[in-house]
Amino acid sequence: MKNETADDFYRLLAEKHRMTHEVPSARMTGEWVLGLLEVLFPEVSEKRLHSLGEVKNAMESLKAGLKTLLYNTRHFDHCKTDETADHFFEALPEIYQALHGDALAFVDGDPAADSYFEVIRSYPGFFAIYIYRIAHLLHLEKVPLVPRILSEFAHSRTGIDIHPAAKIGLSFFIDHGTGVVIGETAIIGNHVKIYQGVTLGALSIDKKLAGVKRHPTVGNDVVIYSGATILGGDTVIGDRCVIGGNVWLTKSVPPDTKVYHNADNKYLDTLIPNP
């Protein structure tokens, strides 16, 4: 690279650095959410908090850390740092109860799960759900950027991609998990079980559809087996349905229905009601 060309390039970079606002650090965001996980679930931590005072101090430190992250979003028209942090920690008991129910769903739904401790400590599906529930609350508080940083942090560690704006009910179970994609406007009910490679996606990626319901709605007590692809904002999977592996769906399925391939690897023409 010639000196003049190099100088022009470096000048461009210097201008970009000058014009770019301070943003939350991805590293600090990851460290903060892992620190919170260790306080909520000592199963993942080598450190123990032995008194109420130690727990309170840990929570105050985490609140200060969250305020720092929120302060670094101030250029994105978000200046309610203290109020948002207070709301988040007020809602934390509810999030904890939801996560407790998620972990129990893993224990109850996976024959390979030996214990609640094992699920918390080692299951990538639980970790991804933990990050989702934290990111979703911050999304509801209209926090910019941080929820997406959190979702991509979970994605990089687990291969599970859950948009923080998706709406997911209680006792959610992702088994194995790698390759699961849950889009921004997806809605998932209670007691849903999803296997690896499942996509709840959009039929179109047209930018004009931003903010429109583009992803499916999944009812309560639904099982979706590996590799299934369910697309479209008008697609509704009814309660208690079973969606077989590698099924491609772009239309709604009534409650109490099984959808799967037949022996010739073709979709059944007639949906089979659950017994």
N, C-alpha and C positions, 0 to 999 in steps of 0.2 A: 504494500500500500504506500503510495507516494505521500510525502509529508503534508502537502496541501490537502489531498484527499482525506488523509488521516485526521488533520486538524478540523476539517469540516465535519467529519463524522463525530469526533469527540466533542465538538462544539454543540452538535445536535443533542448528544447524550447529556451534556451539561445543562442545556436548556430544559430538557425533559425532567431532569432531577430537580431543577429549580422550580418548575411549574407543577410538579406532582406533590399533592398534599401528603402529610403523614397519615399512615394507615395502620390498622392493627397488625402486629407481627403474627405470621402464621405459626412460627415457633412458640411464641408466648401464648397464643390461643390454644395450641395443642397441650402445652404444659399446664395451663389453667384447667382445662377440662379433665385432664388426667388427674390433677390434684384433687378436683372435686370428686371424681370417681373413687379415689382412695379414701376420702372421708366418708362418703356415703356407703361404700362397700369395702370394708377392711379385708375382704377375701382377696383383693387384688394388690394389697399393700404389705410391705414388710414392717411398716411402722404401725404402732398401736397408740391410740389416744386413751389414756387411762382415767380421765376425769371429765366432768362436765365443763370445767374451765378450759381444758385443753381442746375440747370440741368447739366451744365458743370461740376461742382464739383462732382455731383453724378456719372457722367459717368467716370470721372478720377479715382474716388474711385473704381468703378467696373473694370476699366481697370487694376488697380493695383492688385485687387483681382484675376483677370484672370491670370496675370503674375505670381502670387504666385502659382496658380494651375499648370500652365505650367512649372514653374521652378521645381516643384516636379515630373515632368515626365522626367527629364534630363537623368536618368539612362536608359531610353527606347529609346535611340538614337534619342532624339528630343531636340535640343538645341536652336531653333529659337524662344525664348520666346517673345522678344520684337516685332519681325517681325510678328509673328502669332497673337499677341494681336492687333497690328495695323491693320492687314488685317481683323480681326474679326469686329472691330468697324467701319472700312470703309464700310463693307458689311451690317452693322446693319440697315440702312434705307431700304434696299431691303428686309431684313427679316421682318421688321416691316410692310411693305406694303403687303407682302405675308400673314402675320398673320391677318392683317386687312381684307383681302379678305376671309380668312378662317372664321373669325367671322361673316362676312356678309353672308357667305354660311349657317351658323347655323341659323341665323335670317330668311333667306329666305326659308330654307328647313325644319324647325321644327315648326309646328303649335303651339307647346307649348312654344316656345321662345317669351317672351314678348318684349325683347329689346336687343340691342347690349350690353348694360351695364350688363344685366343678363347673357349673354353668357360668357363674359369675366370673370365675377365675380364667376360664379358657375358651369360652364359646364366642366366635366372631360375630354370630348373629345377635347375641345379647349386647355386645359392645356397640354394634352398629345402631341398635335400637336405643341404647343409652344416649349416644351422641345425637340421634334424631330427636329424642324427647327434649334434650337441652336446647338444641338448635331451633326446634319448633316454638318453644316458649319465647326465645329471643326474637324469632320471626314475628310472633303475635304482638310483641312489644315494638315492632317496626324498627328493630335494630338493623342498620345496613351492614352488609359485607360479612360480619362475624358469623351469622348462621351458615353462609355458604362456605366459609373457611372451615367451619366445623364439619359440615357434611363431606367436604373433600378430604378432610383429615381421616374420617372414618372410611371413606372410599379407598384411600391409599393403603390403609391397614388391613381392610377386610375384603375388598372387591365388591362391596355392597354399596349401591348408590341410591340414597334416599333423599329426595329434595326436602328441605326443611319446611316448605309450605304444604306438603302433603298432610292429609288428615288421617290419622291412624288410631283406631280404638284400643281397647284394653286387651290384655293377655295375647299379645302378638308374638308369633313364633316364626323365626326364619331359620330353617334347618340347612346346615352346610353353608349356604349363602352366596358363594362366589358367583358373580355375574348377575345378581338381582338388581333390577332397576325399577324404582318407583318414582313416577313423574310428579311434577309440581302440583297438579290439580287432582291427583288421585285421591280417592276416599276409600278407606278400608274400615270395616266394622270390627266388632269384638270377636275374640277367639278365632282368629284367622291364622292359618298355617301355610307358609310359603317355602318351597324348596329352591335349590340353586338354579340359576339361569332364568328365572321368571322375569318377564318384562311387563310392567303396567305402563304403557306408553301412549303416545299420540299418533293419530293417523296422518297428521300433517305437521311439518315443522315451519310452516309459513309464519314469518315474524308478525304478520297482521293478527295472528291468533293469540298474541301475548295477553294474558289476563282472562282468556276464555277457557271454559271447562274443556280440556283436551284429553284428559286421561280417565281411565275407567273408574267405576264405583263397584266395590266388592262388599257384599253383605256380611252378615254375621255367620260364624261357624263354617267358613269356607276353607277348603283345602285346594291348593294349586300346586301341582307336581312339576318336577324339574323341566325346564326348557319351554314352558308354556308362554305364549305371547298374547297379551290381551290389550287391544288398542281402541282408542276413541273415547271422547267425552260422553257420548250417549250410550256407551256400552255399560250395562249393569249386570253383575253376576249376583243372582239371588241368594238368599240365605240357604245355608246347608248344602251348597253345591260342591261337587268334586270335579275339578278340571284336570284332565289327565296330562301326562308328559307330552311335550312337543306340540300341543294343540295351539292352533292359531285362531284367535277369536276377534271378530270386529262387530259382533252383534250381541244383543243381550241374551241372557240365559235365565229361564224362570227358576224359582226356588226349588230345592230338592231334586236337582238334576245332576247326572253324570255326563261329562263330555270327554270322549277319548277316541283314539284310533282303533280301527278294527284290525283283523289279522293281515289284511292286504295293505295296511298302512294308509288307509283312507279314513276320513272322518265318517262316523256313523251319520246316516241321513236323518235318523230319528234320535232325539235326545232320550236318554234312558233315565227315568225317575229313580231316585235313591229308594231302596226298600224301606 
